[in-house]
C-alpha cells in the first residue's frame, strides 16, 4: 500500500520531537453486504475504508493522529501533527525498515470479491427461505451475507515493515415467530476467516436458516423462566460468551495495567475451579477471530490465560505492556485506522474437560439448561455481568424439560469461574463482534458444555 521508503521518511518526521516509539498503520478494507427482508433483496452495500494513522509513545504518553490522505504529503502532514501534539524535543532514533513476512495460516480458496453478487445471493436465499418456510408461525426473516477483505500495513520505528490480508465471510439469519400475539426471535450467525469456500465444508446455509427458525418457534411456545439461585448447565459454542464477557475483558491489559481489573496482580494465583483451563488463541487456522499478526505487527500467539484454575497470563498490547513491564502477547487490535489500538481477545475459549456431557445434565436436580446464550455486558472493574439466554430449558431430576423464555444469568466473573465445577468434552466455537474502546473486532468464543454449580437466574 505504501512503500518502505515513504514509511521511513514519515516515521522520521513523527519522531522528530522526541518520541521513543512511532508506528504507521495503514488500511484498505472492502466490505460487501447483501441484505434480504420480506422475501426480496433489500440492499447491496459496498463499503471502502481507507486511511492511515500515526501513533507515538514517549514513556507512558501516547499520541495518535489519523488521515484519509495516504499520499506521502498527506502522511507527512499527519506525522507532523502527531509530533507537535507530543511536545518539544529532538529525535534520538535511527530508523531503517526491514520487511518481514510472517506467512499466512488462513488459506482462502474463493476470494469473495471475485464472485458475482448473483452467486452470493443464491447462498443467502438458501438460508433465508429455509427459515421462512420452516413453519407458518415464522412471520419475518432477515438475512445478510457479509464478506470483508481487510488489508493492513504496519511500519514502526523498531524497524518493522509488515503487511497482512484478512478475508472473512459471515452468514446471518434472524427469524421472528409469533404465537398468541407475542413474538420471539431466533438467530444463527456463522462466520470464518475464509472465502466463499466456507459454504462447501464448514457452514450449511440451509441448516443456518433452520436453526434460526427452530429457535424462534421454540421460544414462542415457551413459558417464562422462574427466577432464583440454581445450578445452570451452559451449552457449548456461543455459550463461551459468558467467559468472554465475565472474565475475558478483565484479563485484558487495558484494565489490568491500571489496576481496575478484579484480576490485576493475581498472576500465579488460583482464581478459578481447577477444572477450568481458558485460552486465547489467534493462531487457529481460518477461525473467525484469528490473525497472522496483530495490529501492532506482533505475531499471533496461543496464550494460556488460566491453567487448571491458576492465572497464567494476561492479554497485552505494547503500550499497556509498558506500564505493566511485560511484553505484548499479540492481542493488540483495532476496528480501523481511526481507532487507537489496545488489548483485545481473538479466539477465547474454555478448553475441553473430562466430564461426560450426559452426566452434567443428570447431576442437576433442579436448574436451567442455557442451550444458547445471547448478548451481555460486564463491568471489568467489578466483574459484574448480565447475560440473556436465547434458548433455555428447565432441568428436573436430571432431565431436560420444557423450554423457557426470558431467562438471564446475573453474577460476577470471579465467582462464576470458581463455580464451574463440571466441564464437558464437546468443545465448539461461536462467532461474534466484540465492542470496546478500539472499536468492534471479530472474535470467537467457545467452550464445551459446562455446569455452574450456583448462579442467579433472572426471570419471572
C-alpha positions in Angstrom: 0.0 0.0 0.0 2.8 2.4 1.0 6.4 1.9 0.0 9.0 1.2 2.6 10.9 4.3 1.7 7.9 6.6 2.2 7.2 4.9 5.6 10.8 5.5 6.7 10.5 9.2 5.9 7.1 9.5 7.6 8.4 7.8 10.8 11.4 10.0 10.9 9.2 13.1 10.8 7.0 11.5 13.5 9.8 11.0 16.0 11.4 14.5 15.3 10.1 15.9 18.6 11.5 13.2 20.8 9.1 10.2 20.6 10.8 7.0 21.7 8.4 4.8 19.5 6.5 5.6 16.4 4.1 3.4 14.4 2.4 3.9 11.0 -0.7 1.8 10.5 -2.4 1.9 7.0 -5.6 0.2 6.0 -7.6 -0.6 2.9 -10.7 -2.6 3.6 -13.5 -3.5 1.2 -16.8 -4.8 2.6 -19.7 -6.3 0.7 -23.1 -7.0 2.3 -26.3 -8.3 0.7 -29.4 -8.0 2.8 -32.8 -9.7 2.4 -36.1 -9.0 4.1 -39.7 -9.6 3.0 -38.6 -12.3 0.5 -36.6 -9.9 -1.6 -33.2 -8.2 -1.7 -33.4 -5.1 0.5 -29.9 -3.7 -0.1 -26.5 -4.4 -1.6 -23.8 -2.3 0.1 -20.2 -2.0 -0.9 -18.0 -0.1 1.6 -14.4 1.0 1.3 -12.4 2.1 4.4 -9.0 3.5 3.6 -6.7 5.7 5.6 -3.7 5.7 8.0 -2.8 6.7 11.5 0.4 7.7 13.2 0.9 6.7 16.8 3.7 8.0 19.1 4.9 6.9 22.5 7.1 8.9 24.9 7.4 6.9 28.1 3.8 6.4 29.2 2.4 9.2 27.0 0.7 8.2 23.8 -0.5 10.4 20.8 -2.4 9.3 17.7 -3.3 11.2 14.6 -5.1 9.8 11.5 -5.8 10.8 7.9 -7.6 9.6 4.8 -4.8 11.1 2.7 -2.3 8.4 2.2 -0.1 10.2 -0.3 3.4 11.0 1.0 2.4 14.6 1.5 -0.7 13.6 3.5 1.2 11.2 5.7 3.9 13.7 6.4 1.3 16.3 7.5 -0.3 13.7 9.8 3.1 12.8 11.2 3.9 16.5 11.8 0.6 17.0 13.7 1.3 14.0 15.9 4.8 15.1 16.6 3.6 18.6 17.5 1.0 17.2 19.9 3.7 15.1 21.6 5.6 18.3 22.5 9.1 19.7 22.1 12.2 17.6 21.8 14.8 16.2 19.4 14.9 12.9 17.5 17.1 10.2 19.0 16.0 7.3 16.9 17.6 6.0 13.7 15.0 4.2 11.6 15.7 1.6 9.0 12.8 -0.6 7.9 13.2 -4.3 7.0 10.3 -6.2 5.6 9.1 -9.2 7.5 6.9 -12.0 6.0 5.1 -13.9 8.7 3.2 -16.3 6.4 -0.5 -17.0 6.2 -2.0 -19.9 8.1 -5.5 -19.0 6.9 -5.7 -20.1 3.2 -8.5 -18.6 1.1 -9.7 -20.6 -2.0 -12.5 -18.4 -3.2 -11.9 -14.7 -2.8 -15.4 -13.2 -2.4 -14.6 -10.1 -4.4 -14.0 -12.4 -7.4 -17.6 -13.8 -7.2 -20.6 -12.0 -8.8 -23.3 -10.9 -6.3 -25.8 -13.2 -8.0 -23.8 -16.2 -6.9 -23.6 -14.8 -3.3 -27.3 -14.2 -3.4 -28.0 -17.8 -4.1 -26.3 -18.8 -0.9 -28.2 -16.1 1.1 -31.5 -17.2 -0.4 -30.9 -20.8 0.6 -30.5 -19.8 4.3 -33.3 -17.2 4.1 -36.0 -19.4 2.6 -35.1 -22.3 4.8 -36.1 -20.1 7.8 -39.0 -18.5 6.1 -40.6 -21.8 5.1 -39.9 -23.7 8.3 -43.3 -23.1 9.9 -46.3 -20.8 9.3 -45.6 -19.2 12.7 -42.5 -17.7 11.2 -43.6 -14.2 10.4 -40.4 -12.4 9.4 -36.9 -13.3 8.4 -33.9 -11.1 7.8 -30.7 -12.3 6.2 -27.3 -10.9 5.4 -24.3 -12.3 3.6 -21.2 -10.3 4.6 -17.6 -10.6 3.2 -14.7 -8.4 4.3 -11.3 -8.0 2.6 -9.2 -6.2 5.2 -5.6 -5.2 4.2 -3.2 -3.7 6.7 0.3 -2.4 6.7 2.4 -1.7 9.8 5.7 0.1 10.0 7.4 1.0 13.2 10.5 2.9 14.5 11.8 -0.5 15.7 12.4 -1.5 12.0 9.2 -3.5 11.3 7.6 -3.3 7.9 4.9 -5.9 7.6 1.5 -6.5 5.8 -1.4 -8.8 6.3 -4.6 -9.6 4.3 -7.6 -10.8 6.3 -10.6 -12.2 4.4 -13.7 -13.1 6.4 -17.2 -14.3 5.4 -20.3 -14.5 7.5 -23.9 -15.5 7.0 -26.5 -14.0 9.4 -30.1 -15.2 9.6 -32.7 -13.9 12.1 -36.2 -15.3 12.3 -39.3 -14.0 14.2 -42.0 -16.4 15.3 -45.5 -15.2 16.5 -47.9 -17.0 18.8 -50.9 -15.6 20.6 -49.9 -12.1 19.6 -46.4 -12.3 21.1 -43.2 -12.6 19.1 -39.9 -14.3 19.8 -36.7 -14.3 17.8 -34.0 -16.8 16.9 -30.7 -16.3 15.1 -27.7 -18.1 13.6 -24.6 -16.2 12.6 -21.7 -18.5 11.5 -18.5 -16.9 10.1 -15.0 -17.9 9.3 -11.7 -16.3 8.2 -12.3 -17.8 4.8 -13.7 -17.0 1.4 -16.9 -18.4 0.0 -15.5 -22.0 0.2 -16.9 -21.7 3.8 -20.1 -23.0 2.3 -18.5 -26.1 0.8 -17.5 -27.8 4.0 -17.8 -25.5 7.1 -21.2 -23.9 7.0 -24.5 -25.2 5.6 -26.7 -22.2 4.6 -30.0 -24.2 4.8 -29.1 -25.5 8.3 -28.3 -22.0 9.4 -31.8 -20.8 8.4 -33.4 -23.8 10.0 -31.5 -23.2 13.3 -32.8 -19.6 13.5 -36.4 -20.5 12.8 -36.4 -23.5 15.1 -35.1 -21.4 18.0 -37.7 -18.7 17.4 -40.5 -21.2 17.3 -39.3 -23.0 20.4 -39.2 -19.8 22.4 -42.6 -18.7 21.0 -44.0 -21.9 22.5 -42.2 -21.4 25.8 -43.4 -20.2 29.2 -41.4 -17.8 31.3 -38.4 -18.8 33.3 -38.6 -18.8 37.1 -36.1 -16.6 38.9 -33.8 -17.8 41.6 -30.3 -19.1 42.5 -29.7 -22.5 41.0 -27.2 -24.7 39.1 -27.0 -24.0 35.4 -25.7 -26.0 32.5 -24.4 -23.7 29.7 -24.2 -25.1 26.2 -21.1 -25.3 24.1 -20.1 -22.9 21.3 -21.5 -19.4 21.8 -22.0 -20.4 25.5 -18.4 -19.3 25.8 -19.6 -15.7 25.7 -20.0 -15.9 29.4 -16.3 -16.4 29.9 -15.5 -13.8 27.2 -17.6 -11.1 28.9 -17.4 -12.1 32.6 -13.7 -12.8 32.7 -12.0 -12.2 29.3 -12.4 -8.4 29.4 -11.0 -8.3 32.9 -7.9 -10.2 31.7 -7.1 -7.5 29.0 -4.2 -5.2 29.8 -6.4 -2.2 29.1 -8.0 -2.9 32.5 -5.1 -4.8 34.2 -2.5 -2.1 33.5 -4.4 0.5 35.5 -5.3 -1.8 38.4 -9.0 -1.5 37.5 -9.5 -5.2 36.8 -10.6 -7.7 39.5 -7.8 -9.9 38.3 -5.0 -7.4 38.5 -2.0 -8.5 40.5 -3.2 -12.1 40.6 -0.7 -13.9 38.3 0.1 -17.3 39.7 -2.9 -17.4 42.0 -5.9 -19.8 42.0 -8.7 -17.7 40.5 -10.9 -20.5 39.1 -12.0 -24.0 39.7 -9.2 -26.5 39.0 -11.3 -27.9 36.2 -11.1 -24.6 34.2 -8.4 -24.0 31.6 -9.0 -20.9 29.4 -7.1 -20.0 26.3 -6.9 -17.1 23.9 -5.5 -18.4 20.6 -5.2 -16.2 17.5 -3.4 -19.0 15.5 -6.4 -21.3 14.9 -6.5 -21.8 11.1 -9.4 -20.0 9.4 -11.1 -19.2 12.7 -13.3 -16.1 12.7 -11.1 -14.3 15.3 -7.7 -15.4 14.0 -4.9 -13.2 12.8 -1.4 -13.7 11.4 -0.1 -10.6 13.1 -1.9 -8.2 15.4 -2.5 -4.5 14.6 1.0 -3.6 16.1 2.7 -6.2 13.9 3.3 -8.8 16.7 2.8 -12.4 15.5 -0.4 -14.2 16.8 0.1 -16.5 19.7 -1.7 -19.1 21.7 -1.9 -17.7 25.2 -3.0 -19.9 28.1 -4.8 -17.5 30.4 -5.9 -19.9 33.1 -4.5 -23.3 33.6 -6.2 -25.7 36.0 -7.6 -22.7 37.7 -4.3 -20.8 38.0 -4.0 -17.4 36.4 -1.1 -17.7 33.9 -1.2 -14.7 31.6 -3.0 -11.5 30.6 -3.7 -10.3 27.0 -1.3 -7.4 26.4 -0.6 -4.8 23.8 2.6 -2.8 23.5 1.5 0.4 25.2 -0.2 -1.2 28.2 2.7 -3.6 28.4 5.0 -0.7 29.1 3.0 0.2 32.2 3.0 -3.4 33.3 6.6 -4.2 32.4 5.5 -7.1 30.2 5.8 -7.9 26.6 3.0 -7.9 24.0 1.1 -11.2 23.7 -0.1 -10.5 20.1 -3.5 -9.1 21.3 -3.3 -5.5 20.0 -6.4 -4.9 17.8 -8.5 -2.1 16.4 -11.6 -1.8 14.2 -9.9 0.5 11.8 -7.1 3.1 11.3 -9.3 5.7 13.1 -9.2 3.8 16.4 -6.3 3.6 18.9 -5.1 0.0 19.3 -5.5 -1.7 22.6 -5.5 -5.2 24.1 -8.4 -7.4 22.7 -9.4 -11.0 22.5 -9.1 -13.2 19.4 -10.5 -16.8 19.8 -11.1 -17.2 23.5 -12.4 -20.4 25.0 -12.6 -22.8 27.9 -10.8 -25.9 27.0 -12.4 -29.4 26.9 -12.6 -31.2 30.2 -13.2 -34.8 31.2 -16.8 -34.8 32.4 -19.4 -36.8 30.5 -21.9 -34.4 28.9 -24.9 -36.6 29.8 -23.7 -36.7 33.4 -23.6 -32.9 33.6 -27.3 -32.7 32.9 -28.0 -35.7 35.1 -26.3 -34.1 38.0 -28.9 -31.2 38.2 -31.9 -32.0 40.3 -33.5 -28.6 39.6 -32.0 -25.9 37.4 -31.6 -24.4 34.0 -30.0 -25.6 30.8 -28.9 -22.5 28.9 -28.6 -24.2 25.5 -27.7 -21.0 23.7 -26.6 -17.7 25.1 -27.3 -14.2 23.8 -25.5 -10.9 24.3 -24.4 -9.5 27.6 -22.5 -6.8 29.3 -19.8 -6.6 32.1 -18.1 -4.1 34.2 -14.4 -5.1 34.1 -13.7 -3.2 37.3 -16.1 -5.2 39.4 -16.6 -8.2 37.1 -20.4 -7.9 37.4 -22.2 -9.2 34.4 -25.7 -9.8 32.9 -26.4 -12.2 30.0 -29.6 -13.0 28.1 -30.4 -16.7 27.4 -31.6 -17.0 23.9 -32.7 -20.6 24.3 -33.3 -22.2 27.7 -34.9 -25.2 29.3 -35.7 -26.2 32.8 -34.0 -29.3 34.2 -35.7 -31.5 36.7 -34.4 -34.7 38.2 -31.6 -34.8 35.7 -33.8 -34.4 32.6 -34.2 -31.6 30.2 -37.8 -30.5 30.3 -39.9 -27.6 29.0 -38.4 -24.6 27.1 -38.4 -21.3 29.0 -38.1 -17.7 27.8 -36.9 -14.5 29.4 -34.0 -16.1 31.3 -30.9 -14.2 32.1 -27.7 -15.0 34.1 -26.5 -12.5 36.6 -23.3 -12.6 38.6 -19.7 -11.8 39.0 -16.8 -13.1 36.9 -14.6 -14.1 39.8 -17.5 -16.0 41.3 -18.7 -17.8 38.2 -15.3 -19.3 37.2 -14.9 -20.7 40.7 -18.3 -22.2 40.5 -17.7 -24.0 37.1 -17.4 -27.5 38.6 -18.0 -29.7 35.6 -16.5 -29.3 32.1 -17.6 -31.5 29.2 -16.0 -32.8 26.1 -17.8 -31.2 23.1 -15.8 -28.0 22.5 -17.2 -25.8 19.8 -16.9 -22.1 18.8 -19.4 -19.3 18.1 -18.8 -16.1 16.3 -19.4 -12.5 17.4 -18.3 -8.9 17.1 -16.7 -7.6 20.3 -17.0 -3.9 21.0 -14.6 -2.0 23.2 -12.5 1.2 23.2 -10.7 0.3 20.0 -14.0 -0.4 18.2 -15.7 -3.6 17.0 -13.5 -6.6 16.1 -14.3 -10.2 15.1 -13.9 -12.6 18.0 -14.6 -16.3 18.5 -16.0 -17.5 21.8 -16.1 -21.2 22.8 -16.4 -23.9 25.3 -17.8 -27.4 25.8 -20.9 -28.0 27.9 -20.2 -26.7 31.4 -22.0 -26.7 34.8 -22.0 -23.7 37.1 -22.9 -25.1 40.5 -24.7 -21.9 41.6 -25.7 -18.7 39.8 -28.5 -16.2 39.9 -31.1 -16.8 37.2 -33.3 -13.8 36.3 -36.8 -14.5 35.1 -40.4 -14.1 36.4 
